[in-house]
Amino acid sequence: MTVTPADPDRMARALASGDSAPLDAHLASLGMKKTRYVWGPTPADLPEPRLVALLGYWSELRGIDGLPKLDAIDPLRLGEALGYAMLLEALPDGDFRYRLYGSRIADRAGFDMTGKRTSEIPSHPAIGTLFGVVYRAATARRTPIFTRHTPPAPIDATHWSRLVLPMQGAEGRIDFLVGNVPGERRGQD
């Protein structure tokens, strides 16, 4: 079941301006705890070495206008982040499609989203909403954002640490390279 917020664009505009309250209130109404958001994260903001490496790689690829080209990504250079990396493309209707969904993410989540939309995430309505709004906000800001959220059950992770890196996609659109690393299994923290 997918629950679509009344106005995801309004929540994305608010988040892009630094106000997470509308998104947090909507997610709380769906039973999800408050998410941590960090715009323009530095390595010190990232709790996972894989995400630090991914941010470093993205920074190396940056062009004159500040965004790397999506087609410049060399999967072999992703190193240990490869199984935790996703590539997303923006769709004209405001949704995002997973071109690549990391194998370690799929193993831990229990499903593979490759070829599917963020609005189709089967785990919980709050998750697709969170991701879609964050990607829209990052599109507007053209700036990396780090998030850390505690997913609702039945997702078997105490938290997920996510680094969203905007990229220059085809025809001027903003696509994304995303690193997504799960925390401990529930009950093991």
Secondary structure, DSSP 8 states (H G I E B T S, - for coil): -----S-HHHHHHHHHTT--HHHHHHHHHTT----EEEES--GGG-S-HHHHHHHHHHHHH--TTS--BGGG--GGGGGGGGGGEEEEEE-TTS-EEEEEE-HHHHHHHTS--TT-BGGG-SS-HHHHHHHHHHHHHHHHHTS-EEEEE---TTS--S-EEEEEEEEE-GGG-EEEEEEEEE---TT--
